[in-house]
Amino acid sequence: MAEVAQKTEAAISTEVAAGTPAVKTVELTKRFGSTVALAGLTMTVPRGEVFGFLGPNGAGKTTAVKLLLGLLKPTAGEGWLLGKRVGDLQTRRRIGYLPELFRYQSWLSAAEVLALHCELAPLPRSSWKDEIGTALETVGLTDRAKDRVGTFSKGMQQRLGLGAALLGEPELVFLDEPTSALDPVGRHDVREIIRGLAARGSAVFLNSHLLSEVEQVCDRVAVVDHGRVIASGTMDELLGGSAVRVRVTGLTQADKNDLSSFGRIDDEGDQLTFAKLEPNRVPELVAAIVAKGGRVYEVAPRHETLEDRFLQLLEEEEK
Protein backbone atom coordinates (compact mmCIF):
# COMPACT_ATOMS: atom_id res chain seq x y z
CA MET A 1 0.00 0.00 0.00
CA ALA A 2 1.16 3.53 -0.66
CA GLU A 3 1.50 5.97 2.20
CA VAL A 4 -1.46 8.20 2.98
CA ALA A 5 -0.87 11.45 1.14
CA GLN A 6 0.12 14.36 3.31
CA LYS A 7 -2.68 16.81 3.88
CA THR A 8 -2.22 20.19 2.19
CA GLU A 9 -2.11 23.34 4.26
CA ALA A 10 -5.35 24.55 2.70
CA ALA A 11 -7.11 21.45 3.99
CA ILE A 12 -6.00 21.85 7.59
CA SER A 13 -8.85 23.27 9.60
CA THR A 14 -8.33 26.41 11.64
CA GLU A 15 -9.78 24.41 14.52
CA VAL A 16 -6.64 22.30 14.59
CA ALA A 17 -4.53 25.33 15.34
CA ALA A 18 -7.04 26.38 17.97
CA GLY A 19 -6.67 23.02 19.67
CA THR A 20 -10.31 21.91 19.38
CA PRO A 21 -10.41 18.19 20.26
CA ALA A 22 -11.54 15.70 17.67
CA VAL A 23 -13.87 13.97 20.14
CA LYS A 24 -15.26 15.18 23.44
CA THR A 25 -18.00 13.59 25.52
CA VAL A 26 -19.48 14.46 28.91
CA GLU A 27 -21.51 11.83 30.75
CA LEU A 28 -22.77 10.33 27.48
CA THR A 29 -25.38 7.73 28.41
CA LYS A 30 -27.60 5.30 26.51
CA ARG A 31 -30.30 3.07 27.94
CA PHE A 32 -32.47 0.56 26.14
CA GLY A 33 -35.39 0.12 28.52
CA SER A 34 -33.90 -1.08 31.80
CA THR A 35 -30.59 -2.02 30.16
CA VAL A 36 -27.75 0.48 30.48
CA ALA A 37 -25.63 0.13 27.33
CA LEU A 38 -23.40 3.11 28.09
CA ALA A 39 -23.08 4.70 31.51
CA GLY A 40 -21.72 8.24 31.62
CA LEU A 41 -18.90 8.16 29.05
CA THR A 42 -16.58 11.13 29.53
CA MET A 43 -13.46 11.40 27.38
CA THR A 44 -11.43 13.67 25.12
CA VAL A 45 -9.52 12.65 21.99
CA PRO A 46 -7.11 15.30 20.64
CA ARG A 47 -6.36 15.89 16.95
CA GLY A 48 -3.56 13.81 15.50
CA GLU A 49 -3.98 11.02 18.07
CA VAL A 50 -4.68 7.32 17.61
CA PHE A 51 -7.15 6.41 20.35
CA GLY A 52 -7.93 2.79 21.19
CA PHE A 53 -11.38 1.96 22.56
CA LEU A 54 -11.29 -1.50 24.14
CA GLY A 55 -13.64 -3.81 25.95
CA PRO A 56 -15.22 -7.27 25.90
CA ASN A 57 -18.29 -8.05 23.81
CA GLY A 58 -21.32 -6.24 25.18
CA ALA A 59 -19.25 -3.62 26.99
CA GLY A 60 -20.79 -0.68 25.12
CA LYS A 61 -18.14 0.01 22.47
CA THR A 62 -20.41 -0.19 19.42
CA THR A 63 -23.12 1.81 21.19
CA ALA A 64 -20.58 4.56 21.91
CA VAL A 65 -19.48 4.70 18.26
CA LYS A 66 -23.09 4.84 17.03
CA LEU A 67 -23.85 7.66 19.45
CA LEU A 68 -20.83 9.64 18.27
CA LEU A 69 -21.77 9.13 14.62
CA GLY A 70 -25.34 10.24 15.26
CA LEU A 71 -26.79 6.80 14.46
CA LEU A 72 -28.33 6.63 17.95
CA LYS A 73 -29.67 9.38 20.19
CA PRO A 74 -28.24 9.54 23.72
CA THR A 75 -30.47 9.12 26.76
CA ALA A 76 -28.39 11.71 28.58
CA GLY A 77 -25.10 13.57 28.30
CA GLU A 78 -23.45 15.44 25.45
CA GLY A 79 -20.87 14.88 22.76
CA TRP A 80 -18.90 16.96 20.25
CA LEU A 81 -16.99 15.98 17.14
CA LEU A 82 -14.49 18.41 15.61
CA GLY A 83 -15.92 21.19 17.78
CA LYS A 84 -19.56 20.68 16.76
CA ARG A 85 -22.34 18.83 18.56
CA VAL A 86 -22.81 15.19 17.62
CA GLY A 87 -25.17 14.88 14.65
CA ASP A 88 -24.12 18.07 12.87
CA LEU A 89 -24.52 17.38 9.13
CA GLN A 90 -21.59 19.50 7.94
CA THR A 91 -19.29 17.80 10.44
CA ARG A 92 -20.24 14.34 9.18
CA ARG A 93 -18.66 15.23 5.83
CA ARG A 94 -15.30 15.51 7.59
CA ILE A 95 -15.55 12.07 9.20
CA GLY A 96 -14.57 8.65 7.82
CA TYR A 97 -16.08 5.41 9.09
CA LEU A 98 -15.28 1.73 8.56
CA PRO A 99 -18.00 -0.38 10.25
CA GLU A 100 -17.25 -3.81 11.65
CA LEU A 101 -19.92 -5.42 9.47
CA PHE A 102 -19.05 -4.20 6.00
CA ARG A 103 -21.14 -5.22 3.01
CA TYR A 104 -20.76 -3.84 -0.51
CA GLN A 105 -22.82 -4.38 -3.66
CA SER A 106 -21.35 -7.51 -5.26
CA TRP A 107 -22.28 -6.41 -8.79
CA LEU A 108 -20.30 -3.14 -8.56
CA SER A 109 -16.60 -2.77 -9.23
CA ALA A 110 -14.27 -1.44 -6.54
CA ALA A 111 -14.07 1.92 -8.31
CA GLU A 112 -17.87 2.08 -8.57
CA VAL A 113 -18.27 1.40 -4.83
CA LEU A 114 -15.93 4.30 -4.08
CA ALA A 115 -17.76 6.52 -6.59
CA LEU A 116 -21.00 5.78 -4.74
CA HIS A 117 -19.38 6.85 -1.47
CA CYS A 118 -18.07 10.01 -3.14
CA GLU A 119 -21.64 10.84 -4.15
CA LEU A 120 -23.01 10.10 -0.69
CA ALA A 121 -20.35 12.23 1.03
CA PRO A 122 -20.94 14.35 -1.12
CA LEU A 123 -17.62 15.27 -2.69
CA PRO A 124 -17.30 17.58 -5.73
CA ARG A 125 -17.62 15.43 -8.85
CA SER A 126 -14.46 17.02 -10.25
CA SER A 127 -12.47 15.43 -7.41
CA TRP A 128 -13.85 11.90 -7.74
CA LYS A 129 -11.20 10.52 -10.10
CA ASP A 130 -8.30 11.65 -7.92
CA GLU A 131 -10.04 10.62 -4.69
CA ILE A 132 -10.83 7.14 -6.00
CA GLY A 133 -7.35 6.67 -7.46
CA THR A 134 -5.66 7.73 -4.22
CA ALA A 135 -7.91 5.53 -2.06
CA LEU A 136 -7.31 2.45 -4.22
CA GLU A 137 -3.56 3.03 -4.21
CA THR A 138 -3.49 3.57 -0.45
CA VAL A 139 -5.25 0.28 0.30
CA GLY A 140 -3.46 -1.71 -2.39
CA LEU A 141 -6.36 -2.32 -4.79
CA THR A 142 -5.31 -0.28 -7.84
CA ASP A 143 -5.00 -3.39 -10.01
CA ARG A 144 -8.49 -4.56 -8.95
CA ALA A 145 -10.28 -1.24 -9.57
CA LYS A 146 -12.51 -2.63 -12.35
CA ASP A 147 -13.18 -6.03 -10.77
CA ARG A 148 -16.56 -6.83 -9.27
CA VAL A 149 -16.64 -6.78 -5.48
CA GLY A 150 -18.35 -10.18 -5.53
CA THR A 151 -15.02 -11.70 -6.60
CA PHE A 152 -13.15 -10.16 -3.63
CA SER A 153 -12.06 -12.04 -0.53
CA LYS A 154 -13.26 -10.76 2.82
CA GLY A 155 -9.85 -9.19 3.41
CA MET A 156 -9.99 -7.35 0.08
CA GLN A 157 -13.48 -6.09 0.88
CA GLN A 158 -12.18 -4.81 4.19
CA ARG A 159 -9.41 -2.96 2.35
CA LEU A 160 -12.07 -1.45 0.09
CA GLY A 161 -14.07 -0.33 3.12
CA LEU A 162 -10.99 1.32 4.53
CA GLY A 163 -10.50 3.10 1.21
CA ALA A 164 -14.08 4.41 1.42
CA ALA A 165 -13.41 5.70 4.95
CA LEU A 166 -10.40 7.68 3.65
CA LEU A 167 -12.26 9.55 0.88
CA GLY A 168 -12.17 13.33 1.21
CA GLU A 169 -9.20 13.41 3.61
CA PRO A 170 -11.32 13.15 6.78
CA GLU A 171 -10.19 14.89 9.95
CA LEU A 172 -11.58 12.12 12.14
CA VAL A 173 -11.74 8.43 11.23
CA PHE A 174 -13.66 5.74 13.11
CA LEU A 175 -12.30 2.24 12.47
CA ASP A 176 -14.28 -0.67 13.91
CA GLU A 177 -12.16 -3.84 13.81
CA PRO A 178 -10.22 -2.66 10.73
CA THR A 179 -7.88 -5.68 10.58
CA SER A 180 -10.21 -8.53 11.54
CA ALA A 181 -10.15 -10.09 8.05
CA LEU A 182 -6.56 -9.29 7.12
CA ASP A 183 -3.40 -11.39 7.06
CA PRO A 184 -0.22 -10.19 8.84
CA VAL A 185 0.92 -8.21 5.78
CA GLY A 186 -2.47 -6.51 5.57
CA ARG A 187 -2.42 -5.67 9.28
CA HIS A 188 1.01 -4.10 8.88
CA ASP A 189 -0.24 -2.02 5.97
CA VAL A 190 -3.24 -0.79 7.97
CA ARG A 191 -0.95 0.23 10.83
CA GLU A 192 1.06 2.32 8.38
CA ILE A 193 -2.12 3.95 7.07
CA ILE A 194 -3.25 4.75 10.61
CA ARG A 195 0.13 6.30 11.44
CA GLY A 196 -0.08 8.34 8.24
CA LEU A 197 -3.49 9.67 9.22
CA ALA A 198 -2.23 10.77 12.62
CA ALA A 199 0.88 12.35 11.08
CA ARG A 200 -1.23 14.61 8.88
CA GLY A 201 -3.32 15.75 11.87
CA SER A 202 -6.32 13.45 11.66
CA ALA A 203 -7.60 11.65 14.75
CA VAL A 204 -8.23 7.90 14.59
CA PHE A 205 -10.78 6.26 16.89
CA LEU A 206 -9.86 2.57 16.83
CA ASN A 207 -12.10 -0.18 18.11
CA SER A 208 -10.33 -3.55 18.00
CA HIS A 209 -10.15 -6.94 19.70
CA LEU A 210 -6.58 -7.47 18.45
CA LEU A 211 -4.82 -6.00 21.45
CA SER A 212 -1.34 -6.57 20.05
CA GLU A 213 -2.31 -4.36 17.11
CA VAL A 214 -3.69 -1.67 19.43
CA GLU A 215 -0.52 -1.75 21.51
CA GLN A 216 1.62 -1.10 18.45
CA VAL A 217 -0.30 1.84 17.00
CA CYS A 218 -2.32 3.66 19.70
CA ASP A 219 -1.18 6.72 21.64
CA ARG A 220 -3.83 6.33 24.32
CA VAL A 221 -6.52 3.79 25.15
CA ALA A 222 -9.70 3.57 27.18
CA VAL A 223 -11.02 0.28 28.53
CA VAL A 224 -14.79 0.04 28.85
CA ASP A 225 -16.80 -2.62 30.65
CA HIS A 226 -20.50 -2.82 31.52
CA GLY A 227 -21.05 0.51 29.81
CA ARG A 228 -18.44 2.59 31.60
CA VAL A 229 -14.74 3.39 31.34
CA ILE A 230 -12.75 1.47 33.96
CA ALA A 231 -9.28 2.69 32.93
CA SER A 232 -7.70 5.10 30.45
CA GLY A 233 -4.35 6.66 29.71
CA THR A 234 -1.25 6.39 27.59
CA MET A 235 0.38 3.03 27.00
CA ASP A 236 3.13 3.87 29.47
CA GLU A 237 0.55 4.79 32.12
CA LEU A 238 -1.45 1.59 31.66
CA LEU A 239 1.51 -0.74 31.27
CA GLY A 240 3.74 0.78 33.93
CA GLY A 241 5.63 -1.72 36.02
CA SER A 242 7.42 -4.92 35.22
CA ALA A 243 6.55 -8.59 35.39
CA VAL A 244 8.65 -11.68 36.08
CA ARG A 245 8.11 -15.17 34.67
CA VAL A 246 9.39 -18.12 36.71
CA ARG A 247 9.64 -21.71 35.43
CA VAL A 248 9.30 -23.91 38.49
CA THR A 249 8.27 -27.43 39.55
CA GLY A 250 7.40 -29.01 42.89
CA LEU A 251 4.79 -26.49 44.10
CA THR A 252 1.29 -27.37 45.22
CA GLN A 253 -1.67 -25.07 44.52
CA ALA A 254 -1.56 -24.00 48.16
CA ASP A 255 2.12 -23.09 47.77
CA LYS A 256 1.27 -20.96 44.72
CA ASN A 257 -1.53 -19.22 46.59
CA ASP A 258 0.91 -18.34 49.37
CA LEU A 259 3.13 -16.58 46.82
CA SER A 260 0.37 -14.10 45.90
CA SER A 261 1.99 -11.57 48.25
CA PHE A 262 4.57 -11.04 45.47
CA GLY A 263 1.88 -9.87 43.04
CA ARG A 264 -0.98 -11.14 40.91
CA ILE A 265 -0.05 -14.57 39.58
CA ASP A 266 -0.77 -15.84 36.09
CA ASP A 267 -0.60 -19.60 36.65
CA GLU A 268 0.23 -21.68 33.57
CA GLY A 269 1.29 -24.85 35.35
CA ASP A 270 5.07 -24.90 35.49
CA GLN A 271 5.26 -21.25 34.44
CA LEU A 272 4.20 -18.54 36.89
CA THR A 273 4.10 -14.89 35.89
CA PHE A 274 4.11 -12.28 38.67
CA ALA A 275 2.69 -8.96 37.50
CA LYS A 276 4.20 -5.67 38.69
CA LEU A 277 6.97 -7.34 40.66
CA GLU A 278 9.83 -4.97 41.42
CA PRO A 279 13.24 -6.32 40.33
CA ASN A 280 14.72 -6.00 43.82
CA ARG A 281 12.17 -8.54 45.12
CA VAL A 282 13.18 -11.30 42.70
CA PRO A 283 15.80 -12.89 45.04
CA GLU A 284 13.19 -12.89 47.83
CA LEU A 285 10.69 -14.62 45.52
CA VAL A 286 13.18 -17.30 44.51
CA ALA A 287 14.08 -17.92 48.16
CA ALA A 288 10.40 -18.30 49.05
CA ILE A 289 9.86 -20.82 46.24
CA VAL A 290 12.89 -22.89 47.28
CA ALA A 291 11.77 -22.79 50.91
CA LYS A 292 8.48 -24.40 49.84
CA GLY A 293 10.35 -27.21 48.09
CA GLY A 294 10.08 -25.79 44.58
CA ARG A 295 12.81 -26.16 41.98
CA VAL A 296 13.49 -23.02 39.91
CA TYR A 297 14.67 -23.57 36.31
CA GLU A 298 14.35 -20.08 34.88
CA VAL A 299 13.64 -16.52 35.97
CA ALA A 300 13.01 -14.02 33.18
CA PRO A 301 11.75 -10.43 33.09
CA ARG A 302 8.57 -10.03 31.07
CA HIS A 303 7.14 -6.81 29.74
CA GLU A 304 3.47 -6.57 30.66
CA THR A 305 1.41 -6.58 27.48
CA LEU A 306 -1.81 -4.73 26.83
CA GLU A 307 -3.59 -8.09 26.86
CA ASP A 308 -2.18 -8.81 30.33
CA ARG A 309 -3.37 -5.46 31.62
CA PHE A 310 -6.74 -5.74 29.87
CA LEU A 311 -7.50 -9.10 31.48
CA GLN A 312 -6.32 -7.83 34.85
CA LEU A 313 -8.62 -4.80 34.67
CA LEU A 314 -11.64 -6.96 33.80
CA GLU A 315 -10.79 -9.37 36.62
CA GLU A 316 -10.55 -6.50 39.11
CA GLU A 317 -13.82 -5.08 37.82
CA GLU A 318 -15.62 -8.39 38.37
CA LYS A 319 -14.33 -8.53 41.95
C-alpha positions in Angstrom: 0.0 0.0 0.0 1.2 3.5 -0.7 1.5 6.0 2.2 -1.5 8.2 3.0 -0.9 11.4 1.1 0.1 14.4 3.3 -2.7 16.8 3.9 -2.2 20.2 2.2 -2.1 23.3 4.3 -5.3 24.5 2.7 -7.1 21.4 4.0 -6.0 21.9 7.6 -8.8 23.3 9.6 -8.3 26.4 11.6 -9.8 24.4 14.5 -6.6 22.3 14.6 -4.5 25.3 15.3 -7.0 26.4 18.0 -6.7 23.0 19.7 -10.3 21.9 19.4 -10.4 18.2 20.3 -11.5 15.7 17.7 -13.9 14.0 20.1 -15.3 15.2 23.4 -18.0 13.6 25.5 -19.5 14.5 28.9 -21.5 11.8 30.7 -22.8 10.3 27.5 -25.4 7.7 28.4 -27.6 5.3 26.5 -30.3 3.1 27.9 -32.5 0.6 26.1 -35.4 0.1 28.5 -33.9 -1.1 31.8 -30.6 -2.0 30.2 -27.8 0.5 30.5 -25.6 0.1 27.3 -23.4 3.1 28.1 -23.1 4.7 31.5 -21.7 8.2 31.6 -18.9 8.2 29.1 -16.6 11.1 29.5 -13.5 11.4 27.4 -11.4 13.7 25.1 -9.5 12.6 22.0 -7.1 15.3 20.6 -6.4 15.9 17.0 -3.6 13.8 15.5 -4.0 11.0 18.1 -4.7 7.3 17.6 -7.1 6.4 20.3 -7.9 2.8 21.2 -11.4 2.0 22.6 -11.3 -1.5 24.1 -13.6 -3.8 26.0 -15.2 -7.3 25.9 -18.3 -8.1 23.8 -21.3 -6.2 25.2 -19.3 -3.6 27.0 -20.8 -0.7 25.1 -18.1 0.0 22.5 -20.4 -0.2 19.4 -23.1 1.8 21.2 -20.6 4.6 21.9 -19.5 4.7 18.3 -23.1 4.8 17.0 -23.9 7.7 19.5 -20.8 9.6 18.3 -21.8 9.1 14.6 -25.3 10.2 15.3 -26.8 6.8 14.5 -28.3 6.6 17.9 -29.7 9.4 20.2 -28.2 9.5 23.7 -30.5 9.1 26.8 -28.4 11.7 28.6 -25.1 13.6 28.3 -23.5 15.4 25.5 -20.9 14.9 22.8 -18.9 17.0 20.3 -17.0 16.0 17.1 -14.5 18.4 15.6 -15.9 21.2 17.8 -19.6 20.7 16.8 -22.3 18.8 18.6 -22.8 15.2 17.6 -25.2 14.9 14.7 -24.1 18.1 12.9 -24.5 17.4 9.1 -21.6 19.5 7.9 -19.3 17.8 10.4 -20.2 14.3 9.2 -18.7 15.2 5.8 -15.3 15.5 7.6 -15.5 12.1 9.2 -14.6 8.6 7.8 -16.1 5.4 9.1 -15.3 1.7 8.6 -18.0 -0.4 10.2 -17.2 -3.8 11.7 -19.9 -5.4 9.5 -19.0 -4.2 6.0 -21.1 -5.2 3.0 -20.8 -3.8 -0.5 -22.8 -4.4 -3.7 -21.4 -7.5 -5.3 -22.3 -6.4 -8.8 -20.3 -3.1 -8.6 -16.6 -2.8 -9.2 -14.3 -1.4 -6.5 -14.1 1.9 -8.3 -17.9 2.1 -8.6 -18.3 1.4 -4.8 -15.9 4.3 -4.1 -17.8 6.5 -6.6 -21.0 5.8 -4.7 -19.4 6.9 -1.5 -18.1 10.0 -3.1 -21.6 10.8 -4.1 -23.0 10.1 -0.7 -20.3 12.2 1.0 -20.9 14.3 -1.1 -17.6 15.3 -2.7 -17.3 17.6 -5.7 -17.6 15.4 -8.9 -14.5 17.0 -10.2 -12.5 15.4 -7.4 -13.8 11.9 -7.7 -11.2 10.5 -10.1 -8.3 11.7 -7.9 -10.0 10.6 -4.7 -10.8 7.1 -6.0 -7.3 6.7 -7.5 -5.7 7.7 -4.2 -7.9 5.5 -2.1 -7.3 2.4 -4.2 -3.6 3.0 -4.2 -3.5 3.6 -0.5 -5.2 0.3 0.3 -3.5 -1.7 -2.4 -6.4 -2.3 -4.8 -5.3 -0.3 -7.8 -5.0 -3.4 -10.0 -8.5 -4.6 -9.0 -10.3 -1.2 -9.6 -12.5 -2.6 -12.3 -13.2 -6.0 -10.8 -16.6 -6.8 -9.3 -16.6 -6.8 -5.5 -18.4 -10.2 -5.5 -15.0 -11.7 -6.6 -13.1 -10.2 -3.6 -12.1 -12.0 -0.5 -13.3 -10.8 2.8 -9.9 -9.2 3.4 -10.0 -7.4 0.1 -13.5 -6.1 0.9 -12.2 -4.8 4.2 -9.4 -3.0 2.4 -12.1 -1.5 0.1 -14.1 -0.3 3.1 -11.0 1.3 4.5 -10.5 3.1 1.2 -14.1 4.4 1.4 -13.4 5.7 4.9 -10.4 7.7 3.7 -12.3 9.5 0.9 -12.2 13.3 1.2 -9.2 13.4 3.6 -11.3 13.1 6.8 -10.2 14.9 9.9 -11.6 12.1 12.1 -11.7 8.4 11.2 -13.7 5.7 13.1 -12.3 2.2 12.5 -14.3 -0.7 13.9 -12.2 -3.8 13.8 -10.2 -2.7 10.7 -7.9 -5.7 10.6 -10.2 -8.5 11.5 -10.2 -10.1 8.0 -6.6 -9.3 7.1 -3.4 -11.4 7.1 -0.2 -10.2 8.8 0.9 -8.2 5.8 -2.5 -6.5 5.6 -2.4 -5.7 9.3 1.0 -4.1 8.9 -0.2 -2.0 6.0 -3.2 -0.8 8.0 -1.0 0.2 10.8 1.1 2.3 8.4 -2.1 4.0 7.1 -3.3 4.8 10.6 0.1 6.3 11.4 -0.1 8.3 8.2 -3.5 9.7 9.2 -2.2 10.8 12.6 0.9 12.3 11.1 -1.2 14.6 8.9 -3.3 15.8 11.9 -6.3 13.4 11.7 -7.6 11.6 14.7 -8.2 7.9 14.6 -10.8 6.3 16.9 -9.9 2.6 16.8 -12.1 -0.2 18.1 -10.3 -3.6 18.0 -10.2 -6.9 19.7 -6.6 -7.5 18.5 -4.8 -6.0 21.5 -1.3 -6.6 20.1 -2.3 -4.4 17.1 -3.7 -1.7 19.4 -0.5 -1.8 21.5 1.6 -1.1 18.5 -0.3 1.8 17.0 -2.3 3.7 19.7 -1.2 6.7 21.6 -3.8 6.3 24.3 -6.5 3.8 25.2 -9.7 3.6 27.2 -11.0 0.3 28.5 -14.8 0.0 28.9 -16.8 -2.6 30.7 -20.5 -2.8 31.5 -21.1 0.5 29.8 -18.4 2.6 31.6 -14.7 3.4 31.3 -12.8 1.5 34.0 -9.3 2.7 32.9 -7.7 5.1 30.4 -4.3 6.7 29.7 -1.2 6.4 27.6 0.4 3.0 27.0 3.1 3.9 29.5 0.6 4.8 32.1 -1.5 1.6 31.7 1.5 -0.7 31.3 3.7 0.8 33.9 5.6 -1.7 36.0 7.4 -4.9 35.2 6.6 -8.6 35.4 8.7 -11.7 36.1 8.1 -15.2 34.7 9.4 -18.1 36.7 9.6 -21.7 35.4 9.3 -23.9 38.5 8.3 -27.4 39.5 7.4 -29.0 42.9 4.8 -26.5 44.1 1.3 -27.4 45.2 -1.7 -25.1 44.5 -1.6 -24.0 48.2 2.1 -23.1 47.8 1.3 -21.0 44.7 -1.5 -19.2 46.6 0.9 -18.3 49.4 3.1 -16.6 46.8 0.4 -14.1 45.9 2.0 -11.6 48.2 4.6 -11.0 45.5 1.9 -9.9 43.0 -1.0 -11.1 40.9 0.0 -14.6 39.6 -0.8 -15.8 36.1 -0.6 -19.6 36.7 0.2 -21.7 33.6 1.3 -24.8 35.3 5.1 -24.9 35.5 5.3 -21.2 34.4 4.2 -18.5 36.9 4.1 -14.9 35.9 4.1 -12.3 38.7 2.7 -9.0 37.5 4.2 -5.7 38.7 7.0 -7.3 40.7 9.8 -5.0 41.4 13.2 -6.3 40.3 14.7 -6.0 43.8 12.2 -8.5 45.1 13.2 -11.3 42.7 15.8 -12.9 45.0 13.2 -12.9 47.8 10.7 -14.6 45.5 13.2 -17.3 44.5 14.1 -17.9 48.2 10.4 -18.3 49.1 9.9 -20.8 46.2 12.9 -22.9 47.3 11.8 -22.8 50.9 8.5 -24.4 49.8 10.3 -27.2 48.1 10.1 -25.8 44.6 12.8 -26.2 42.0 13.5 -23.0 39.9 14.7 -23.6 36.3 14.4 -20.1 34.9 13.6 -16.5 36.0 13.0 -14.0 33.2 11.8 -10.4 33.1 8.6 -10.0 31.1 7.1 -6.8 29.7 3.5 -6.6 30.7 1.4 -6.6 27.5 -1.8 -4.7 26.8 -3.6 -8.1 26.9 -2.2 -8.8 30.3 -3.4 -5.5 31.6 -6.7 -5.7 29.9 -7.5 -9.1 31.5 -6.3 -7.8 34.9 -8.6 -4.8 34.7 -11.6 -7.0 33.8 -10.8 -9.4 36.6 -10.6 -6.5 39.1 -13.8 -5.1 37.8 -15.6 -8.4 38.4 -14.3 -8.5 41.9 
